[in-house]
Amino acid sequence: MKKNYQMTVHAGRITPKKRAVENAAEEAALRRLPDTVTIAIADLAGELEEGLLAFAVGTGLKVLDVILEEEATALAGPRGRHDPERTALRHGSDNGLVTLGGRQVSITRPRLRSADRSAEVQLPTYQAASSTELLGRQAMAKVLAKLSTRRHAVGLEPVGSAVEEKSRSTSKSAVSRRFVVMTESALTDLMSADLSALDLVVVMVDGVNFASRCCVVALGIDIEGNKIPLALEEGDTENATVAKRVLVGLRERGLDVTKPTLFVIDGSKALPPAINAVFDHPVIARCQEHKVRNVRRHLSDTVGSIVEKRMRAAYRNPDPLVGQAQMEALATELERSHPGAAASLREGLAETFTVARLGVPPTLARTVRSTNPIESMIEICRYHCTNVKRWKDGAMAVRWCAAGMVEARRQFRRVNGHLHLPKLRAALEAHVAATTTRRPTGKEAA
């Protein structure tokens, strides 16, 4: 029967404290590595026949055995010699597991006990080599690359038949468990990140559907042009309650809601009330692309093509007042023959010209006059979950969405026209100052 110190403990969510302990163990192991190691190359002839990678892996495992033995000697002294100053005692050997790419490999490791035999003594190199964090990262990377958990072993490196026989942790269930743990960690990191240091100029909010599940996501653009996934919430629809919960969460995590901020949204009626309830000085801009698409849905292809050309010409007009007047005239023309299109065109029309009224330079205006940046993030989320055929619950949808947002951040680049963002901030401050009603003083009130 195995003792308590021999029992295998399955890793749960990778917490910051656990990650710090593992990093400290790895650093300690690196500091103690020997300068030179001697191994018998003749013992690796079989691995060389299976390819250079198999040979390198076999060599690495041999080197690991030598390093573990040297660490045991440094702590417990040479075999067969009494050392009164030793800090540990040899206690035979035991089977161990080390991480090799996306698998674990069985090895035989020395066991040590403290000098008073009260506790097990861990070897720093073995502690670092047996960390399962790399397994989780490999599982998450392969699943997000659309390699199914059933075919996980196919995507692993060819390390030779001898190592394959000693490998484990490549089954569908093992990979699935690790992926769940890693996506939970990604969700926790995303939703607990401190936002107090962010200086956001633009915030975009939109919804993404996974089967019957809807997730409302938020993306920020800071003063330097970096795109930052901020938060997500799961709900049945993109309603005001869910949107407000997302924005309140940003405020509770330290985001400054007092600065003038440009909110770029689609045609959702639920978002403006939620934004105004949380942020002190929001400036709302509706996506022009959504407006064009929404109007075209009410028209035939022939009429829709003509109307779209006129709408885009109005949006390109350098004078936003003239452009808005052209749109109003177009709505009047459509009112009799296509009342639905006219109503859709008039809804929130002034807010589609917000960016133009702010005088944003054209390079940056192409970025912020539509919700394309957040839709790009949403498409990355959808792409990575293409292979999911059955959504169990809302928690699964939220985990996958968080994993996709983390992966999207790795692919992000600074927005076009980011050098003009300080000008946008100044324009927002001037707009808010001009539209905010000044409170009268006591004498003025009297």
N, C-alpha and C positions, 0 to 999 in steps of 0.2 A: 504494500500500500504506500502511495506517495505521501511524503511529508508536506506540511503546509507550504514550506519554502520551495517545494518542487512543483507545485501546482501551476498550470498555465493560466494566466489571467488574461481574459479577452479585453482589449482596449475599447473604451467607450469613446465619447466625443473628445476630440483633442482640445483641451482647454489651454489657455495661455500659460497657466502654471505648469501643466504637463509638458508643453512645448519648451518652456524655459529649462526644465529639468533635463530633458533629452538633449537640448543644445549644450548645456553645461557638461553633460557626460561625453558628448562628442568632442568638445574642446579639450577636456581632460585626456581623452584617449589620444588625440592628435599630439598633445604635448609629450606624451610618454612613448611615442612610436620609436623603435630602434632605428639607428642610422643605416644599418645594413642587415640583410636577412639572407641566409644561405638555404637553398632547397635543391633537391635532386631532380634535375630536368628529365633524367631518364624515366622517371616514374610517370611522366606526362606524355609519353609517346602516343598513347592511345587517343588522348584528347586532341593532339595536333592533327591526327588523321581526320578528325571531324570538323576541322576548320580552325582558323586563327582565333575566333571568338571563344570557342570551347577551350582552346589551349590557354587563353588569357584568364578565363574563369577558373579553370583548374589550378593555374598558377596562383591566382588570388586566394583561393581557398587553402592552398598549401601554405602560403605566406601568413594567412590568418591563424592557422594552427601554430606556426612558429611564434607569432607575436603573443598569442594567448599563453603559450608555455613560458615565454620570457617574462610576461607580467606575473604569472604565478610564481616563478623563481624569485622575482624581485620582492614579492610580498612574503613568501613562505620559505625562501632559501632553496638551495639545490637539493635535489632528491638524495636521501640517505645521509644528510649532514645536519647535525643539530646546530641551530642558530638561536642563541638566547635573545637576540634583539628582533627576531621576526615578529611581525604584526598579525600573521595568519598561519593557519595550519592546513596542510593538504588534506583533502577529504575525498580522494578518489576522483572519478570523472562522472559525467552525466551527459545525456543527450540534450542538445540545444538547437535552437533555430536562429538562423541569420537571414536577413532580407537581401535578396538578389534580384534587382529589377522589380518585376511584378509578382514574384513568388517568394516563398520561404524555403530554405534548404537546411536539411538536418546535418548537424556536425556533432563531434564529440568534444566537449570542453572540459577543462580542469575545474574541479570544485574546491573551494577554499572555505574554511571556517575561521572565525576570529580566534585569537590566541586563547581566550577563555572558553571557546567552543559555544558561545551563547548565540551567535548569529551567523548567517551566510555572508560571505564577502564577495561582492560583485567585481568582476574584472571590467575596467573602464572600456576597453576595446570591444568586449563582447556586448556590453550594455549599449554602446553606440551602434554596433552592427546588427543588433537584434531589434532595433526600433522599427515599429510598424507604420510610422508616419509615411514613409516612402511608398509602402503598399497602398495606402489610401490615396496618395497623390496619383500613383500610376492607374489605379482603378478609376478614379474620377476622370483623368485625362483620356483614357481609352473609351469609357462609356460616352463622354461628351463628343468624342470623335466618331460616334455612332457604331462602335464595335460592341456587339451584344455581350452580355455576361456569359452566355453559353459558349461563345467563341473567344473568350478572354485568352485562353492558352495559345490560340493561334497567333495572337499578336505579340507573344513574348519572344525574347531573343533565343536563338538556338545555342544553348549552353553545353550541349553534349549529352549523350545518353546516360553517362554515369551520374551527372548532376540531376538530370530529369528524374531518375529513379528515386532520388532523395528529396524531390520537390513536393511541396504541398501549398495549400491556400490558393489554388487556382480554380476551384469549383465554382459553379454558377452561384450557389448560395453564399459562399465566402466573399466573392467579389461584390455581390449585391449588398451584403451587410456593410462592407467597407465603404461602398458608394453612399449608402444611407448616412453613415457616420460623417463622411466628408461633406455631403450636402447640408447636413444639419449644422456642421461647423461653419460652412460658408454663409448660411442663413443667419446664424448667431453673430458672426463677425460683421455682416452687412447691417443688421438691425441694431447693433450695440456700438457702432463706430461713433466716436466723438466728432461732432460737427461744429464745435465752437470756433475752430481755427479757419473754417471755410469762409471765403468772401465771394458769395455767389452773386452773379449779375443776372443770370437767366435760370429759370426753373421750368421744366416741362413735365406734365402729368398726362398719362394715358393708360388705357386698359389693354390687357392681353388675355386671350381666352385659351385655356387648355381643356379641350373637350367641353364639358358643361361648367367648368370652373373659370372664374374671372379673377384676375389679379390686377390691381391698380398699382402702377409703378411710377416712380419719380426719378428724374434725371436732372442734375445741376451742371451749369457751366460757370466756372469761377473766373476771376478777373484776368487770369493768365490764359484762358481758353481751354482748360482741361475739362473733359466730360467726366462726371462723377456719378455713378449709380447711387442713389440716396436711400431708397426704401421701397417696400412693397407691402400690400395688404390683400388678403383674399376676401372675396365677397361674391354674392350671386350676380350682381351687375355693377356697372360703373356708376354707382349712386353717390349722393352727397354724403351719406354717413361714412362710407368706406373712404372716400376722398378726404374727408375731414380728419379721419383717423390717421391717414398717411401724413397729412400736414401737421397735425398736433404732435405726432411722433417726432417729426423733424425738430419742432420747437423744443420738445422735452430733451432732445439729445444735444441741445446747445446751439442750434442754428439761429442766427440773428434775424429776427422777423421784423425789425424796425427799419431796416434799410429799404429804399425803393428797389423793387425787384421786378423784372419783366417775366410774366408768366405766359408761356406759349402753349395753347391748348387746342384741342380739336373742337368740334361743334357741340360737345356735351353741355347740356343746360345745368348739370349738377355741379360742375367744377367751380364756376364763378362764386356762388354763395359760400362754398367751403373755403375758397382762397381768401375772400374778404373777411371771413370770420376768424382767420388765424393770423394773417399777415397785416401789418399796420398800413403799409403803402404799396400795395400791389398794383402793377400796371398790366392789364390783361390784353393779350394779342391773340386773335384767333388765326388758325392755320389757313392760309389762302388755298392750299391744295385741297384741303377738306371741303372748303366752300365750293370750289369748282366741281369736285366729284359729287357733292350732295345735290347741287343744282342739276347736273347731268342725269342723275338717277330719275328725275321727273320728266325727262325729254327723250324723244326718239334720237337715233344716232345722227340723222341729218341735221335736225334742229339743234341738238346738243353740241355738235361740232361748231356750228356758227356762234352759238351763245358762248362757248368756251373761248373762242378767239376774241370776242368782244370783252369778256371778263379779264382775260390776261392782258389785253391792251390797256384796259382801265387800271389794272394793278401796276403796269409799267409807267403810267403817267407820272412825270416828276412832281406834279402838284397833287397831293392827296385829296384836296377838296374837289378839284376837277374830276379826279378819278372816281371819287365816291358819288359825285353827281351823275357821272356816266352810268354807274351801276344802278342808281335810283331810276334813271330814265329807262334802262334795260328792264328793270322789274316792272315798270309801268307798261311797257310794251307787251310783256309776257302775262300780265294780270288777267286778261280776258281768255286767251287761248290756253294758257298753262298756269292756272292760279297756284298750283302746288309749287312749281318752280319759282314763281314770283315770291311766295311766302318764304321759301327756303333761302332765296337770295337776300331778302331784307333782314332775316334773322341775324342779329349780331354783326351787321354789315360794317358799322363804324369801327369795330374792334379788329377787322381784317386790315384796316389801314393804320393801325397803331404804330407799327414799325416805320412806315413812311412818314407819319407825323413827327416821330422822334428824330428824323433826319439821320438815320443810321446809314453809314457808308455802304455802297452797293455790295462790296465783298462780304461784309458781315451780315448785311440784310438778307442775302441768299440763304444764310444759315438759320436766322431767327424768324423769318416770315412763315416758316412751316415747321411741322413737328417731325421732320425727317430724322434729326439726330436720335430722338427717343424711339422712333419707329425702326431705325437701324438696330438699336439695342434689342428691341422686341423680336425682330427677325432673327437675330443671333440666338435668342432664347428658343424660338420655335424650331430653328434648324437643328439644334443639339438634342431636341426631344422628339425628333421625327420617328425614331424607332419605338417609342412608347405606344403600345396598343391599348392598354387598359389603365385608366386613371383610378386608383383605389379611393382616394379621398382628397380633401382640400390640402392637407399637410403635404401630400406628395406633390401636388401642383406648386405649392409655395417653395418646396425644396428645389425642384427642378428650375423654377424661375430664378431663384437666388443663384443657383449654379451657373445658369446662363448669363446672368448679369455680371457675375464675377469674371466669367470668361470673356464677356464683351469688353470689360474694362481693360483687359490685357491687349485687346485689339484697337482700342481707341487711340486716335491722334488728336492733336489740338484742332479746334474748329477753324475753318477758313475765316480770315479777317480778324483773328484774335487780337491783333495790335490795336484794333479800333474799340475794344471793349471798355477801356477807360472813357472814351467819348460817349459810349452808350450809357455808362454809369452817370456821367455828368448830365446827359439828356434826360435820364429818368429823374434825377434830383430836381432839375429845372421844371419838368412836367408836374411832379408832385407838388412843388412849391407854388406853381401857378394854379393848380386845381384844388389845393387844400384851402378850406375856409379858415381864415384867421379868427381865433377866439377874441372877442372884445375884452379890453381891460376893465377894471372896476369903474374908472372915471368915464370911459366911453359908454359903458352900460348905463350909467346914471344919466 
